[in-house]
Amino acid sequence: MQVLRTRSGILTASLLSGLLLSIAWPAGGFAPLLFVALIPILLAEDVFSRNPEVYGKRFLFFAAYFSFLTFNILTTWWVKYASLFGAIAAIVCNALFMALIFIAFHKVKRKLGIGYGYFSLIVFWVAFEHVHMDWDLSWPWLTFGNGFASWVQLIQWYEFTGVLGGTIWIFVINILLYQILAGRLFDIEEYKRGKKLLLVAIILLVPITYSVIRYHTYEEKIDPVNIAVIQPNVDPYNEKFSGMSSQQQLDRILELAKSVCTDSTDYVVAPETALPDGIWEEEIGRHPQTVMLKDFLNKYSNLKWVIGLASNRFYEDSTQRSATARKFTDSPGYYDSFNTALFLDKSGNTQIHHKSKLVPGVEKMPFPAIFKHLDAFAIDLGGMSGSLGVQEVPTVFKDENGLGIAPVVCYESIYGDYLAKYIRQNASLIFIITNDGWWSDTPGYRQHLQYARLRAIESRRSIARSANTGISCFINQRGDILQATSWWQKDAIAATINANSEITLHSRTGDVLGIIAICGTIGMVIFMFVSKRK
């Protein structure tokens, strides 16, 4: 304990937490470490709290930032392959947000005692994660509940709570285990009260037991849909938007589709920006490339396309333009560019969904109404620079039989609360179209794949995942990955997956735990203010 009371001891404990969180993280991490990963930094905070004048006012913030910066660097360093500036911004800012939440907990604990303090840590953190999913600087990649994505046998109960339930689980176990440790090893009297070991066993084992039973007894209702998934493997840097024509890319997709489609195939799914040239939405039905797609459908009995493309929309009335609209450089008028998913059947019926969860600094400039003039500095990733347009409500594609398809474009698959909006509009299947080749052969594309498993469990929907580069696969309603393709290989796969029309509690309520946490945070702030006045 004496060693921990030094500055180097506190920094070492903080570093250990960052390392443990990183080692636990998907895709290859040992997730159970999440249950103990926060103990060292909780110890560091406790040591600091007992003699703050020895270390200086800002030392705890420095230690917390050091811990979370380590975590962010070791888990998301691969963003640098897309943009070094983007990686630095994401890592530095995300670690800062985490450190500030930790310091807010420390202040509550110091003012109101350990009970309110540790409760505030859980409430503040869950509120932060919820807000972090729904603002212009959104980067929920490191939501703590995501850490179990590779261990689906343990988290079948996410169908009730979503990933925020996992975050609460992690914090509660860490706090209780730390109090047991501190009470016994360091003789801290206030942590010796209560039967904490029994409580840990209950909170840890009850969800796991339920989950294991649910995993092994879950049976999908038989409602088969035959899907073909295309992985064209077009290099996003050297071919996708230069070096290989849009027509050549389409020819490759059609060739791969031909190798797996039969008269019994219902859908063929092709990846994000499979058609990269920027098609005007008024012309989608008669564009030469969509005509070729329709001609392909005519060779089969009941086939339909879900495919990604870059699209543009012209605003005839400039007063109706959006905050992201761009002005023509050589003529009057405005237009929006979109990262789009397209539904097309052989009758010529087209439906479109615009990707609306955009990557900050890549597909959009945060707070466009304020920073519109900085659009030129957005990173050119995805073939379209500057802020892209979005839509308020996600579109569910409906075929002639009324089957609902959730067309989820790339980054949107990180957002369980957003995806629940598709399910509430009667989406029975999820199609994820993505391009995961920006980050080279790193943990980035593997983490993205693992997160899709969380969406399958939360919604109990089967998933067809088409990646331009990365890993394409099918995921069943338990979160198991089926028929995964290899990295950086041209491929096409086909399978029969089951549609599901039942709605889980999480799909019905969304991330209600986040809303509760926000209310709890507001209440805690008011209580702190009132207590200070008294």
N, C-alpha and C positions, 0 to 999 in steps of 0.2 A: 504493500500500500504506500509505503514511503516513497518508492520510485515513481509511482503514479502521480505523486503530488508535485513533481517537477514539471516544468514546461515541456520538456522532451517526452516525459511520460504521457502527458495529455495528448500531445501530437501523435505519439506512437499508437495510443488507443484509438484516436480518430482515424489514422491511416488504416488500422486493422479493420475497422468497420467498412471503410471504402473497399478494401480488398475482399472482404467476405461477401459483400453485396455483389461484387463483380464476378467472383468465382461461382456464385449461386445462379447467375443470370443465364437465360437461354441463349443459344440453342444447346450448348454442350455443358451447361453448368449443373451443379448439384443443388437443386432448389431447396431441400430441407435446411441448408445453411441460412436461409432467410429468417428462420426462427431464432437465430442467435446473432445475426450479423450486426444488429443495432446495440447489443449489450456493451461493447467497448466504448462507443460514443456516449451512451447513457452514463457509463462510469466516469468518463471524462467530464461530462457536465456536472455530475454530482461532486466530484473532487473540486472543480472550479467553484461551485456554489458555496462550498464551505469556507473558502479563503479567497474571494474574488480580488481583494486588494493586493494579494501577492502577485497576481498575474497581469493585472491591468484590465481595464473595462472591455477592450475590444479583443482580448485574446481568445475568448470562447468562440466569437464569430469567426476568427481566423482558423481555429481548430475545426469548427463545423464545416467551413468552406473547404478546407483542405480534405476533409473526409469525403464530401459529396463531389468535389472536383475529381478526386481519384476514381470514384464510382462512375462518373459521367465519362471520363477519358477512357477508362478500360472497357466500357461497354459500347460506346458510340464513336470511337476514334475513326471508324471506317467511313464516316461522312466526308472525310477529307478527300476521298477519291472523286467525289462529285464537286466539292468546293472546299478549299482550305479555310477560306473566310467563313463559310457557312458552318463548318465544323467547329471553329473557334467560337463563333457567336452562340451556337446551340449549347456547347459544353459550358462555356463561361456563364451564360445567363441562367441555364437550368440549374447549375450548381449554386448560383447566387440565390435563386428562389428557394431552393431546399434549405440553404443555410439560414435564410431569413425566417422561414417557418420554425426552424429549430430554435432560433434565438427568441422568437415570440413565445414558444413553450417555456423556455428558461425563465423569462420574465414573469409569466403567470405562476410558475412553480415557486419562484422567489417571493412573490407578493402574497400568494394565496395558499401555499403549502403543496405537499406532494400529491394529494388526491386530485385537486383541481389541476395541478400542473400536468400530470400524466394524462388525465382526461383531455386536457386542452391539446396535447401533442397529437392524439388520435384525431380529434375533431378538426384541428387546424390543417393537418396533413391531408385528410380526406377532402376537405373543402378546397384546398389548393389543387389536388389532383382533378377534382371536378371542374373547377374554373379553368384549369390548364387544358381541358378538352374543348373549351368553347369560347376562346378569345383569339385575337389576331396573332398572338405569339404562341399559339398552341403547339406543344411538343410533348405529348403524353406517352412517348416511347418507353419511358422508365417509370410508368405507374407501377407501384410495388406489386399490385395484384397480378401484373403481367408475368412476374417472375416464375410462376408455376405453369407457364404455357406448355412446357415439354412434359409435364407430369400430370396428364389429364386424369389419371386414376384417382388423384387426390382432390380434384376440384369439380366434380360433377355437380356439386351444390351451387356453382356459379349460375345455374339456371334460375336461382332465386335472387341472388345479390349482385351478379356481375363481378367485375374485377375489383371494384371498391370494397366488396366483402372480403376479398383476399388481402387487401391492404390493411383493413381493420384486424384481421386474423394475425397477420405478421406483427403488427405493433403491440397488440394485447399480449401475445406470447412473449415477445422480447421484454416488455416492461415487467411482466410477472417473473420471468426467469432472472432478470437483473435484480429485482428486489429480493428474491430468494438468495441469490449469490451474495449480494451486498450485506444482507442480514446475517448470513452464516459466516462468511469469510472475513468480513470487515467489521462485524459486530455493530452494525448500524441499527439502532433500536427500533426506529419507526418502520423499518421494513420487515420486522419479525412478526407483525400482527397478521392474523388470518391464516387460513389453510391454503396457502397459495399453491403448493405443490399439487394438491388435489384439484384445484381450480385449473391449473395448467393442463393436467391430464385430461380433464373433461373437455376443455376448449380445444385441445389438440386432437384428441382421439374421436370425439363424437362426429365432427365433420368428415374426418378421414374414413371412419367406419361406414358412415352413410354413403360416402362417395364410392368406396370400393364396392359396396353392395349394389349401388345404383349402376355403376359401370358394368358389372358382370351380369346384371339382370335386365338392363335396358334393352328393349326390343323395338326396332323401328316398325311403324305401320307400313305395310307394303303398298306403295303407290309409285310404281317404277317410272322413271324418265330416263331415256337413253341419251347420253351426252358424249360428244367428241370434243377434246381440248387440244388446241394447237400451241406449240412452242416453236416459233420460227427462228429464234436465236439470231436476231439481227443486232449487231454491235451498236449500242446506243451512241457511242462517240464517233465512230468512223464510218458507219453505214446508215443508221436510222434516219438522220436528217441531212446527210451528205454522203456521197460515195456510193450509195445504192438508191436507185429511183423508187418512188412509191409504187410504180407498176411492178417492178421486180420483186418488191416485198410482198405485194398482193399475189403475184404468181406463185411465190414460195408457199404462202398460206393456203392457196387453192390446191396446190400439189399435195401438201400434207393432209389437208382435209379429205381429199379424194382417197388417200391411203387408209382411212379409218371409217369413213361414213358409209352407211348402208341404208336400205329403205326403212329400216326400223329406227334409225337415228332421229331423235327429236330436235336436238340443238347442237350446233357447232359453235364453240366459244373461242374467240381469238383475242389477243392481248391489247393492253392500253396502247393508244396511238398506233394501231396496226396500219391505219391509213393516215400518214403524217402530214399531208400537204396543206391541210386547212380548207375544208369543203364548206362552202356557204350553205347554211341550213335551209335556205329557200330552194336550193337545188339538189338536196340530198337524194330525193327520189329519182332524179334523172341524171345524176352524175355518172360518168362512164364507169367508175370503179364500183359504185353500188349496183349499176346495171349488171356488171360481171358477177357480183355476188348473187344477184337474183337469178341470173342464168344458171349458176351452179345449183341453186335450190331446185330449179325445175327438173333436175335429173333425179330427184329423190321424192319419196312419197309425202313426207310430212316434216321436212327439214326447215329449220329457222336459224338465223344468225344472231349472235350477240357479239359485237366486235367494237373495239376502241378506235376512235379517230380524233383528229384535231378539227374543230369546226369553228365557224365564224357566224355572227349574226349582225345584220345591218339594221341600224335604227333610222327609219325614215323620218321620224319626228325626234329631233335632237333633244327636246325637252324631256323625253321619256328614257334617255340613256341612263345606264347604271353608273355607280361610282367608279367602276373599273373600265368603262368604255374608253376606247382610243380614238383619236381623231385621224382621219385620213390625211396623209402628208401631201397628196397631189390633187385632192378634190374635197369639196365640202362634205360634211357628214361624219358620223361616228359608228363604230362597230365594237363588238366584244369578241374575244377569242375564248374558246372553251376546250377543256379536256373532256371528251364526250364518250359515252357508251351508246351504241346504236343497236336497236332491235329491227330486224328485217325479215319478213316472210315472203313467200312466193307470190302472194297477191299484191305485193308492193306496199303493204302496211309498214310504216316506219314509226318508231318511238325513240325518243332520245332522253338521256339523263346526263346532266352536266356535273362533273366532279365538283363537289362543294366543300370538302375538307381539303384545303390546299396547303402545300408545304410553305411555311413562311420564308420569305427571302428567295424562294425558288419559283413558285408558281404565283406568288402574290407579294406585294409590298404591304406589310402590316399597316392597318389603319389608312386605307386608300384615300378616304375623304381628306385626310390631313397631309399625307405624304405622296400624293399623286405625282408630283413632279420628280420623285425619286424612282419612278418605275424603271428607268433605263438602267438602274443599278441592280435590278433583280437578276439573279443568276440564271443563265440560259440552260435550264435542265428540263428536258421533256420536249425540246424543240421549239418552245414558245416562251420568249422572254417577256418580262413585264407581268403585271397582275392579270390573272385570268378571271373570267366571269364565273358566277356561281348561281345556284337557284335555292330558294327558301326551303322547299320541301323535296325530298328525294323522290324520284320517279320509280314506280314499280311497273315493269313490263308485263303486259297481259297478252297471252296468245289466244287463238280462236277457241280454245277449250276453257278459258278463264284461269289457267295456271299463272300464278304470280311469280315473277323472277325479280330478285333484288340485284340490280347491276351495281356492284361495288367497285369503284375505281381506285386501285393502289392504296394510297395513304388513308382512304376512308375506312379500310378494314381494321384500323387501329382503334376505332371509336365504337365501343359497344352501345353506348347510349344513342348515337346517331343511327347505327344499324337497326336498332329496335324500331325506329320510325318506319323502316321498310316492312318489318314484320307486322306492325299494326295496320299497314295497308294491304295485308293478306298476301305477302310474299311467302311462297312455300319452298323456294329454293334460293340459294345464294350463289351468284357467279362473281368471282373476284377476277378482274382483269388488271394486270400490273406489268411493270417493267423494272425488274430488280437488278439490272446489269450495271447500274451506275457505280456500284460500290466494289466492283471486282469480286474476287473469290474470298470474301470476308464474312464475319458473323452477321453483317447487315441483312443480306437477303434471307439467311437462315432464321434470324429473329423474326423477320416479317412473316415468313411462312408459319412459324410457330404461333404467332399471335392470331392467325386465322382460326386455329383450333379453339381458341377462347370464344370466338363468335359462334362456332358450331354448337358449343356447349350452352352458352347463354341463351341461344334462340332455339336449340334443337332443330337445326336446319342442316341438311346436307349441302356441301359446298363443292363446286367445280372451280378450280383455280387455274387460270391461264396466264403464264408469265412469258413475256417476250424473251427475256433471259432471266435465269434464276431457277426456280423449281416450280413446275406445273404438277398438279395432282388432283385427287379427289379426297374429301374429308367427310367422314360419316358423322352422324348426329351425336356420337360419343366423343368426337374429337380425334379419332384415329386417322392418320394419313395413309392413303391408299394409292398405289400406282404412281409414286413420285418419279418424275423425270430426273435426269442428271444435270448438273451445272454445265452451262455453256455447250449444250448439244441441241441440235435441231431434232424435234420429235413431235409425235402426235399420239394421244392415248384416247381410249374410249371405255366407258363403263356405264352401268345402270345404277342410278342412285334414287333414293326415295324422297318424294316430296312430303311435306308435313304441314298441316294447317292448324295444329294446336299451338296455342300461344303460352309461352312460359311466363312466370311471374316477372322476371327481369324484362322480357320483351314488352310486357304490359305496362310496367311502371317506369322503365328506364332506370337511370342511375339515381333513384330516389334517395339512396344513402348520401349522395353528394349534396342534395338539397337540404337534407336534415343536418348535415355537417355545416353547411353555410349558415343555417339558422342557429346552430349551436355556437358557431364562431361569433356571430353578431351578439348573441346572448352573453357569451363570455366577455366580450369587449365591454358591453354595457355593465355587466357585473363588476368588472375590474374598475371601471370609471366610478361607479357608485361606491364601491368599497374604499377607493382612494379618497373620495370626498368625505366619507364618514370618518 
